[in-house]
Amino acid sequence: MGRPTRARPRVEVTTGESVRIMRELQGMTQAELAAACGIPQATISSIETGRVNLGIERARKLAVALRCHPAVLAFPGWQVDSAA
C-alpha cells in the first residue's frame, strides 16, 4: 500500500458556463453561434448567464453548431460512478 494522495479540487461548471466554454473553444462569438444554430443571440447570452434554462431542444441545436454531444452542454458535471 502506498501513501494516500490528496484529491484534486473539482470546479463545478453550470450548463451556461459549459455552453460559453465550448463556444469559446470553437473561437465563436455569440452572434456567430446564433447564426449557426438559429437561436437568437440574446437567448444564448441568457443561457450562458443562467437566466434561461438550456433545455433539451436548445442543447441539441447548440451541440450541432458546437460539434459536441448535447450531454456535454446539458450535464457538464456528470461523472460515471466507477463502482456502478
PDB file as gemmi writes it, atoms N, CA and C in Angstrom:
CRYST1    1.000    1.000    1.000  90.00  90.00  90.00 P 1                      
ATOM      1  N   MET A   1       0.827  -1.187   0.000  1.00  0.00           N  
ATOM      2  CA  MET A   1       0.000   0.000   0.000  1.00  0.00           C  
ATOM      3  C   MET A   1       0.871   1.249   0.000  1.00  0.00           C  
ATOM      4  N   GLY A   2       0.538   2.200  -0.834  1.00  0.00           N  
ATOM      5  CA  GLY A   2       1.273   3.454  -0.898  1.00  0.00           C  
ATOM      6  C   GLY A   2       0.656   4.513  -0.006  1.00  0.00           C  
ATOM      7  N   ARG A   3       1.306   5.626   0.011  1.00  0.00           N  
ATOM      8  CA  ARG A   3       0.779   6.758   0.786  1.00  0.00           C  
ATOM      9  C   ARG A   3      -0.463   7.326   0.115  1.00  0.00           C  
ATOM     10  N   PRO A   4      -1.436   7.744   0.917  1.00  0.00           N  
ATOM     11  CA  PRO A   4      -2.619   8.363   0.310  1.00  0.00           C  
ATOM     12  C   PRO A   4      -2.240   9.696  -0.341  1.00  0.00           C  
ATOM     13  N   THR A   5      -2.929   9.993  -1.414  1.00  0.00           N  
ATOM     14  CA  THR A   5      -2.695  11.265  -2.091  1.00  0.00           C  
ATOM     15  C   THR A   5      -3.914  12.141  -1.933  1.00  0.00           C  
ATOM     16  N   ARG A   6      -3.679  13.430  -1.984  1.00  0.00           N  
ATOM     17  CA  ARG A   6      -4.793  14.377  -1.878  1.00  0.00           C  
ATOM     18  C   ARG A   6      -5.637  14.346  -3.142  1.00  0.00           C  
ATOM     19  N   ALA A   7      -6.924  14.483  -2.945  1.00  0.00           N  
ATOM     20  CA  ALA A   7      -7.833  14.556  -4.092  1.00  0.00           C  
ATOM     21  C   ALA A   7      -7.641  15.888  -4.798  1.00  0.00           C  
ATOM     22  N   ARG A   8      -7.799  15.865  -6.094  1.00  0.00           N  
ATOM     23  CA  ARG A   8      -7.730  17.104  -6.870  1.00  0.00           C  
ATOM     24  C   ARG A   8      -9.006  17.905  -6.657  1.00  0.00           C  
ATOM     25  N   PRO A   9      -8.870  19.221  -6.505  1.00  0.00           N  
ATOM     26  CA  PRO A   9     -10.092  20.034  -6.369  1.00  0.00           C  
ATOM     27  C   PRO A   9     -10.892  19.997  -7.664  1.00  0.00           C  
ATOM     28  N   ARG A  10     -12.214  19.984  -7.529  1.00  0.00           N  
ATOM     29  CA  ARG A  10     -13.100  19.987  -8.691  1.00  0.00           C  
ATOM     30  C   ARG A  10     -13.728  21.350  -8.853  1.00  0.00           C  
ATOM     31  N   VAL A  11     -13.885  21.744 -10.062  1.00  0.00           N  
ATOM     32  CA  VAL A  11     -14.558  23.001 -10.367  1.00  0.00           C  
ATOM     33  C   VAL A  11     -15.942  22.653 -10.889  1.00  0.00           C  
ATOM     34  N   GLU A  12     -16.955  23.193 -10.262  1.00  0.00           N  
ATOM     35  CA  GLU A  12     -18.324  22.970 -10.731  1.00  0.00           C  
ATOM     36  C   GLU A  12     -18.611  23.916 -11.890  1.00  0.00           C  
ATOM     37  N   VAL A  13     -19.154  23.379 -12.953  1.00  0.00           N  
ATOM     38  CA  VAL A  13     -19.477  24.153 -14.154  1.00  0.00           C  
ATOM     39  C   VAL A  13     -20.973  24.058 -14.383  1.00  0.00           C  
ATOM     40  N   THR A  14     -21.617  25.193 -14.578  1.00  0.00           N  
ATOM     41  CA  THR A  14     -23.050  25.203 -14.869  1.00  0.00           C  
ATOM     42  C   THR A  14     -23.262  24.896 -16.354  1.00  0.00           C  
ATOM     43  N   THR A  15     -24.517  24.641 -16.710  1.00  0.00           N  
ATOM     44  CA  THR A  15     -24.814  24.402 -18.127  1.00  0.00           C  
ATOM     45  C   THR A  15     -24.481  25.631 -18.961  1.00  0.00           C  
ATOM     46  N   GLY A  16     -24.788  26.803 -18.453  1.00  0.00           N  
ATOM     47  CA  GLY A  16     -24.475  28.035 -19.180  1.00  0.00           C  
ATOM     48  C   GLY A  16     -22.989  28.228 -19.380  1.00  0.00           C  
ATOM     49  N   GLU A  17     -22.213  27.937 -18.329  1.00  0.00           N  
ATOM     50  CA  GLU A  17     -20.762  28.041 -18.441  1.00  0.00           C  
ATOM     51  C   GLU A  17     -20.226  27.020 -19.436  1.00  0.00           C  
ATOM     52  N   SER A  18     -20.837  25.852 -19.468  1.00  0.00           N  
ATOM     53  CA  SER A  18     -20.434  24.821 -20.424  1.00  0.00           C  
ATOM     54  C   SER A  18     -20.655  25.304 -21.856  1.00  0.00           C  
ATOM     55  N   VAL A  19     -21.786  25.943 -22.109  1.00  0.00           N  
ATOM     56  CA  VAL A  19     -22.062  26.493 -23.447  1.00  0.00           C  
ATOM     57  C   VAL A  19     -21.012  27.545 -23.794  1.00  0.00           C  
ATOM     58  N   ARG A  20     -20.725  28.448 -22.857  1.00  0.00           N  
ATOM     59  CA  ARG A  20     -19.747  29.510 -23.102  1.00  0.00           C  
ATOM     60  C   ARG A  20     -18.356  28.920 -23.362  1.00  0.00           C  
ATOM     61  N   ILE A  21     -17.954  27.961 -22.555  1.00  0.00           N  
ATOM     62  CA  ILE A  21     -16.638  27.340 -22.719  1.00  0.00           C  
ATOM     63  C   ILE A  21     -16.515  26.680 -24.088  1.00  0.00           C  
ATOM     64  N   MET A  22     -17.529  25.896 -24.464  1.00  0.00           N  
ATOM     65  CA  MET A  22     -17.486  25.223 -25.767  1.00  0.00           C  
ATOM     66  C   MET A  22     -17.490  26.240 -26.912  1.00  0.00           C  
ATOM     67  N   ARG A  23     -18.267  27.298 -26.768  1.00  0.00           N  
ATOM     68  CA  ARG A  23     -18.307  28.344 -27.799  1.00  0.00           C  
ATOM     69  C   ARG A  23     -16.936  28.996 -27.945  1.00  0.00           C  
ATOM     70  N   GLU A  24     -16.333  29.334 -26.823  1.00  0.00           N  
ATOM     71  CA  GLU A  24     -15.024  29.973 -26.870  1.00  0.00           C  
ATOM     72  C   GLU A  24     -13.945  29.027 -27.409  1.00  0.00           C  
ATOM     73  N   LEU A  25     -14.039  27.744 -27.073  1.00  0.00           N  
ATOM     74  CA  LEU A  25     -13.086  26.772 -27.624  1.00  0.00           C  
ATOM     75  C   LEU A  25     -13.184  26.676 -29.141  1.00  0.00           C  
ATOM     76  N   GLN A  26     -14.388  26.919 -29.665  1.00  0.00           N  
ATOM     77  CA  GLN A  26     -14.589  26.900 -31.117  1.00  0.00           C  
ATOM     78  C   GLN A  26     -14.199  28.240 -31.748  1.00  0.00           C  
ATOM     79  N   GLY A  27     -13.861  29.231 -30.913  1.00  0.00           N  
ATOM     80  CA  GLY A  27     -13.492  30.553 -31.422  1.00  0.00           C  
ATOM     81  C   GLY A  27     -14.668  31.322 -31.979  1.00  0.00           C  
ATOM     82  N   MET A  28     -15.866  31.062 -31.428  1.00  0.00           N  
ATOM     83  CA  MET A  28     -17.078  31.703 -31.939  1.00  0.00           C  
ATOM     84  C   MET A  28     -17.562  32.804 -30.996  1.00  0.00           C  
ATOM     85  N   THR A  29     -18.137  33.842 -31.583  1.00  0.00           N  
ATOM     86  CA  THR A  29     -18.845  34.845 -30.801  1.00  0.00           C  
ATOM     87  C   THR A  29     -20.272  34.342 -30.584  1.00  0.00           C  
ATOM     88  N   GLN A  30     -20.996  34.998 -29.696  1.00  0.00           N  
ATOM     89  CA  GLN A  30     -22.405  34.640 -29.512  1.00  0.00           C  
ATOM     90  C   GLN A  30     -23.178  34.854 -30.802  1.00  0.00           C  
ATOM     91  N   ALA A  31     -22.868  35.907 -31.527  1.00  0.00           N  
ATOM     92  CA  ALA A  31     -23.573  36.191 -32.788  1.00  0.00           C  
ATOM     93  C   ALA A  31     -23.295  35.092 -33.821  1.00  0.00           C  
ATOM     94  N   GLU A  32     -22.059  34.622 -33.891  1.00  0.00           N  
ATOM     95  CA  GLU A  32     -21.725  33.555 -34.828  1.00  0.00           C  
ATOM     96  C   GLU A  32     -22.421  32.250 -34.451  1.00  0.00           C  
ATOM     97  N   LEU A  33     -22.472  31.962 -33.151  1.00  0.00           N  
ATOM     98  CA  LEU A  33     -23.171  30.757 -32.701  1.00  0.00           C  
ATOM     99  C   LEU A  33     -24.658  30.866 -33.003  1.00  0.00           C  
ATOM    100  N   ALA A  34     -25.225  32.044 -32.776  1.00  0.00           N  
ATOM    101  CA  ALA A  34     -26.648  32.263 -33.067  1.00  0.00           C  
ATOM    102  C   ALA A  34     -26.946  32.001 -34.540  1.00  0.00           C  
ATOM    103  N   ALA A  35     -26.089  32.493 -35.416  1.00  0.00           N  
ATOM    104  CA  ALA A  35     -26.281  32.282 -36.854  1.00  0.00           C  
ATOM    105  C   ALA A  35     -26.146  30.802 -37.210  1.00  0.00           C  
ATOM    106  N   ALA A  36     -25.258  30.093 -36.519  1.00  0.00           N  
ATOM    107  CA  ALA A  36     -25.015  28.686 -36.837  1.00  0.00           C  
ATOM    108  C   ALA A  36     -26.120  27.760 -36.345  1.00  0.00           C  
ATOM    109  N   CYS A  37     -26.825  28.166 -35.277  1.00  0.00           N  
ATOM    110  CA  CYS A  37     -27.812  27.238 -34.709  1.00  0.00           C  
ATOM    111  C   CYS A  37     -29.255  27.744 -34.778  1.00  0.00           C  
ATOM    112  N   GLY A  38     -29.453  29.000 -35.128  1.00  0.00           N  
ATOM    113  CA  GLY A  38     -30.811  29.532 -35.235  1.00  0.00           C  
ATOM    114  C   GLY A  38     -31.432  29.962 -33.914  1.00  0.00           C  
ATOM    115  N   ILE A  39     -30.638  30.016 -32.871  1.00  0.00           N  
ATOM    116  CA  ILE A  39     -31.123  30.507 -31.571  1.00  0.00           C  
ATOM    117  C   ILE A  39     -30.694  31.967 -31.460  1.00  0.00           C  
ATOM    118  N   PRO A  40     -31.595  32.881 -31.116  1.00  0.00           N  
ATOM    119  CA  PRO A  40     -31.220  34.297 -31.042  1.00  0.00           C  
ATOM    120  C   PRO A  40     -30.039  34.537 -30.098  1.00  0.00           C  
ATOM    121  N   GLN A  41     -29.199  35.505 -30.461  1.00  0.00           N  
ATOM    122  CA  GLN A  41     -28.024  35.830 -29.661  1.00  0.00           C  
ATOM    123  C   GLN A  41     -28.416  36.207 -28.240  1.00  0.00           C  
ATOM    124  N   ALA A  42     -29.507  36.923 -28.069  1.00  0.00           N  
ATOM    125  CA  ALA A  42     -29.953  37.316 -26.729  1.00  0.00           C  
ATOM    126  C   ALA A  42     -30.283  36.086 -25.882  1.00  0.00           C  
ATOM    127  N   THR A  43     -30.841  35.065 -26.500  1.00  0.00           N  
ATOM    128  CA  THR A  43     -31.157  33.822 -25.782  1.00  0.00           C  
ATOM    129  C   THR A  43     -29.876  33.097 -25.403  1.00  0.00           C  
ATOM    130  N   ILE A  44     -28.904  33.067 -26.303  1.00  0.00           N  
ATOM    131  CA  ILE A  44     -27.618  32.439 -25.985  1.00  0.00           C  
ATOM    132  C   ILE A  44     -26.964  33.161 -24.809  1.00  0.00           C  
ATOM    133  N   SER A  45     -27.006  34.477 -24.816  1.00  0.00           N  
ATOM    134  CA  SER A  45     -26.468  35.250 -23.697  1.00  0.00           C  
ATOM    135  C   SER A  45     -27.178  34.894 -22.399  1.00  0.00           C  
ATOM    136  N   SER A  46     -28.490  34.774 -22.455  1.00  0.00           N  
ATOM    137  CA  SER A  46     -29.273  34.432 -21.268  1.00  0.00           C  
ATOM    138  C   SER A  46     -28.982  33.013 -20.782  1.00  0.00           C  
ATOM    139  N   ILE A  47     -28.730  32.097 -21.695  1.00  0.00           N  
ATOM    140  CA  ILE A  47     -28.362  30.728 -21.321  1.00  0.00           C  
ATOM    141  C   ILE A  47     -27.009  30.743 -20.623  1.00  0.00           C  
ATOM    142  N   GLU A  48     -26.060  31.458 -21.213  1.00  0.00           N  
ATOM    143  CA  GLU A  48     -24.706  31.489 -20.659  1.00  0.00           C  
ATOM    144  C   GLU A  48     -24.661  32.130 -19.275  1.00  0.00           C  
ATOM    145  N   THR A  49     -25.540  33.063 -19.005  1.00  0.00           N  
ATOM    146  CA  THR A  49     -25.546  33.731 -17.700  1.00  0.00           C  
ATOM    147  C   THR A  49     -26.519  33.088 -16.717  1.00  0.00           C  
ATOM    148  N   GLY A  50     -27.213  32.031 -17.149  1.00  0.00           N  
ATOM    149  CA  GLY A  50     -28.101  31.306 -16.251  1.00  0.00           C  
ATOM    150  C   GLY A  50     -29.482  31.900 -16.065  1.00  0.00           C  
ATOM    151  N   ARG A  51     -29.836  32.881 -16.880  1.00  0.00           N  
ATOM    152  CA  ARG A  51     -31.171  33.492 -16.766  1.00  0.00           C  
ATOM    153  C   ARG A  51     -32.237  32.670 -17.486  1.00  0.00           C  
ATOM    154  N   VAL A  52     -31.811  31.831 -18.442  1.00  0.00           N  
ATOM    155  CA  VAL A  52     -32.721  30.978 -19.202  1.00  0.00           C  
ATOM    156  C   VAL A  52     -32.194  29.553 -19.137  1.00  0.00           C  
ATOM    157  N   ASN A  53     -33.094  28.595 -18.929  1.00  0.00           N  
ATOM    158  CA  ASN A  53     -32.694  27.188 -18.912  1.00  0.00           C  
ATOM    159  C   ASN A  53     -32.301  26.734 -20.314  1.00  0.00           C  
ATOM    160  N   LEU A  54     -31.334  25.846 -20.368  1.00  0.00           N  
ATOM    161  CA  LEU A  54     -30.848  25.353 -21.650  1.00  0.00           C  
ATOM    162  C   LEU A  54     -31.920  24.545 -22.377  1.00  0.00           C  
ATOM    163  N   GLY A  55     -32.452  23.539 -21.755  1.00  0.00           N  
ATOM    164  CA  GLY A  55     -33.474  22.698 -22.387  1.00  0.00           C  
ATOM    165  C   GLY A  55     -32.874  21.741 -23.400  1.00  0.00           C  
ATOM    166  N   ILE A  56     -33.550  20.642 -23.613  1.00  0.00           N  
ATOM    167  CA  ILE A  56     -33.042  19.584 -24.484  1.00  0.00           C  
ATOM    168  C   ILE A  56     -32.963  20.023 -25.951  1.00  0.00           C  
ATOM    169  N   GLU A  57     -34.001  20.671 -26.448  1.00  0.00           N  
ATOM    170  CA  GLU A  57     -34.008  21.080 -27.856  1.00  0.00           C  
ATOM    171  C   GLU A  57     -32.916  22.110 -28.134  1.00  0.00           C  
ATOM    172  N   ARG A  58     -32.748  23.075 -27.243  1.00  0.00           N  
ATOM    173  CA  ARG A  58     -31.666  24.057 -27.425  1.00  0.00           C  
ATOM    174  C   ARG A  58     -30.306  23.370 -27.322  1.00  0.00           C  
ATOM    175  N   ALA A  59     -30.166  22.435 -26.375  1.00  0.00           N  
ATOM    176  CA  ALA A  59     -28.904  21.711 -26.225  1.00  0.00           C  
ATOM    177  C   ALA A  59     -28.558  20.978 -27.518  1.00  0.00           C  
ATOM    178  N   ARG A  60     -29.562  20.374 -28.142  1.00  0.00           N  
ATOM    179  CA  ARG A  60     -29.329  19.652 -29.394  1.00  0.00           C  
ATOM    180  C   ARG A  60     -28.856  20.599 -30.497  1.00  0.00           C  
ATOM    181  N   LYS A  61     -29.545  21.734 -30.654  1.00  0.00           N  
ATOM    182  CA  LYS A  61     -29.172  22.702 -31.692  1.00  0.00           C  
ATOM    183  C   LYS A  61     -27.778  23.275 -31.447  1.00  0.00           C  
ATOM    184  N   LEU A  62     -27.503  23.627 -30.188  1.00  0.00           N  
ATOM    185  CA  LEU A  62     -26.194  24.182 -29.858  1.00  0.00           C  
ATOM    186  C   LEU A  62     -25.091  23.146 -30.054  1.00  0.00           C  
ATOM    187  N   ALA A  63     -25.368  21.898 -29.686  1.00  0.00           N  
ATOM    188  CA  ALA A  63     -24.368  20.836 -29.822  1.00  0.00           C  
ATOM    189  C   ALA A  63     -23.985  20.608 -31.275  1.00  0.00           C  
ATOM    190  N   VAL A  64     -24.955  20.675 -32.170  1.00  0.00           N  
ATOM    191  CA  VAL A  64     -24.651  20.511 -33.599  1.00  0.00           C  
ATOM    192  C   VAL A  64     -23.715  21.633 -34.050  1.00  0.00           C  
ATOM    193  N   ALA A  65     -24.043  22.866 -33.661  1.00  0.00           N  
ATOM    194  CA  ALA A  65     -23.235  24.018 -34.068  1.00  0.00           C  
ATOM    195  C   ALA A  65     -21.857  23.998 -33.408  1.00  0.00           C  
ATOM    196  N   LEU A  66     -21.771  23.461 -32.181  1.00  0.00           N  
ATOM    197  CA  LEU A  66     -20.505  23.436 -31.451  1.00  0.00           C  
ATOM    198  C   LEU A  66     -19.736  22.129 -31.632  1.00  0.00           C  
ATOM    199  N   ARG A  67     -20.294  21.217 -32.437  1.00  0.00           N  
ATOM    200  CA  ARG A  67     -19.654  19.935 -32.744  1.00  0.00           C  
ATOM    201  C   ARG A  67     -19.303  19.154 -31.482  1.00  0.00           C  
ATOM    202  N   CYS A  68     -20.307  18.998 -30.620  1.00  0.00           N  
ATOM    203  CA  CYS A  68     -20.122  18.199 -29.411  1.00  0.00           C  
ATOM    204  C   CYS A  68     -21.421  17.442 -29.131  1.00  0.00           C  
ATOM    205  N   HIS A  69     -21.380  16.549 -28.187  1.00  0.00           N  
ATOM    206  CA  HIS A  69     -22.582  15.805 -27.801  1.00  0.00           C  
ATOM    207  C   HIS A  69     -23.444  16.708 -26.915  1.00  0.00           C  
ATOM    208  N   PRO A  70     -24.770  16.671 -27.065  1.00  0.00           N  
ATOM    209  CA  PRO A  70     -25.637  17.511 -26.233  1.00  0.00           C  
ATOM    210  C   PRO A  70     -25.415  17.317 -24.729  1.00  0.00           C  
ATOM    211  N   ALA A  71     -25.017  16.122 -24.320  1.00  0.00           N  
ATOM    212  CA  ALA A  71     -24.786  15.868 -22.897  1.00  0.00           C  
ATOM    213  C   ALA A  71     -23.641  16.705 -22.344  1.00  0.00           C  
ATOM    214  N   VAL A  72     -22.682  17.057 -23.188  1.00  0.00           N  
ATOM    215  CA  VAL A  72     -21.575  17.906 -22.749  1.00  0.00           C  
ATOM    216  C   VAL A  72     -22.119  19.250 -22.269  1.00  0.00           C  
ATOM    217  N   LEU A  73     -23.152  19.727 -22.927  1.00  0.00           N  
ATOM    218  CA  LEU A  73     -23.754  21.013 -22.572  1.00  0.00           C  
ATOM    219  C   LEU A  73     -24.786  20.870 -21.461  1.00  0.00           C  
ATOM    220  N   ALA A  74     -25.614  19.852 -21.549  1.00  0.00           N  
ATOM    221  CA  ALA A  74     -26.738  19.708 -20.623  1.00  0.00           C  
ATOM    222  C   ALA A  74     -26.339  19.143 -19.261  1.00  0.00           C  
ATOM    223  N   PHE A  75     -25.284  18.323 -19.218  1.00  0.00           N  
ATOM    224  CA  PHE A  75     -24.864  17.679 -17.966  1.00  0.00           C  
ATOM    225  C   PHE A  75     -23.366  17.848 -17.753  1.00  0.00           C  
ATOM    226  N   PRO A  76     -22.880  19.086 -17.572  1.00  0.00           N  
ATOM    227  CA  PRO A  76     -21.440  19.308 -17.516  1.00  0.00           C  
ATOM    228  C   PRO A  76     -20.735  18.656 -16.327  1.00  0.00           C  
ATOM    229  N   GLY A  77     -21.423  18.429 -15.230  1.00  0.00           N  
ATOM    230  CA  GLY A  77     -20.783  17.851 -14.055  1.00  0.00           C  
ATOM    231  C   GLY A  77     -20.962  16.362 -13.917  1.00  0.00           C  
ATOM    232  N   TRP A  78     -21.551  15.729 -14.896  1.00  0.00           N  
ATOM    233  CA  TRP A  78     -21.881  14.304 -14.808  1.00  0.00           C  
ATOM    234  C   TRP A  78     -20.618  13.467 -14.750  1.00  0.00           C  
ATOM    235  N   GLN A  79     -20.598  12.531 -13.820  1.00  0.00           N  
ATOM    236  CA  GLN A  79     -19.493  11.574 -13.735  1.00  0.00           C  
ATOM    237  C   GLN A  79     -20.086  10.185 -13.560  1.00  0.00           C  
ATOM    238  N   VAL A  80     -19.541   9.240 -14.258  1.00  0.00           N  
ATOM    239  CA  VAL A  80     -19.984   7.865 -14.111  1.00  0.00           C  
ATOM    240  C   VAL A  80     -19.311   7.292 -12.870  1.00  0.00           C  
ATOM    241  N   ASP A  81     -20.104   6.729 -11.991  1.00  0.00           N  
ATOM    242  CA  ASP A  81     -19.567   6.111 -10.778  1.00  0.00           C  
ATOM    243  C   ASP A  81     -18.889   4.811 -11.162  1.00  0.00           C  
ATOM    244  N   SER A  82     -17.605   4.723 -10.920  1.00  0.00           N  
ATOM    245  CA  SER A  82     -16.859   3.523 -11.332  1.00  0.00           C  
ATOM    246  C   SER A  82     -17.287   2.284 -10.569  1.00  0.00           C  
ATOM    247  N   ALA A  83     -17.953   2.459  -9.421  1.00  0.00           N  
ATOM    248  CA  ALA A  83     -18.410   1.307  -8.632  1.00  0.00           C  
ATOM    249  C   ALA A  83     -19.740   0.752  -9.154  1.00  0.00           C  
ATOM    250  N   ALA A  84     -20.391   1.473 -10.034  1.00  0.00           N  
ATOM    251  CA  ALA A  84     -21.723   1.056 -10.506  1.00  0.00           C  
ATOM    252  C   ALA A  84     -21.650  -0.072 -11.490  1.00  0.00           C  
TER     253      ALA A  84                                                      
END                                                                             
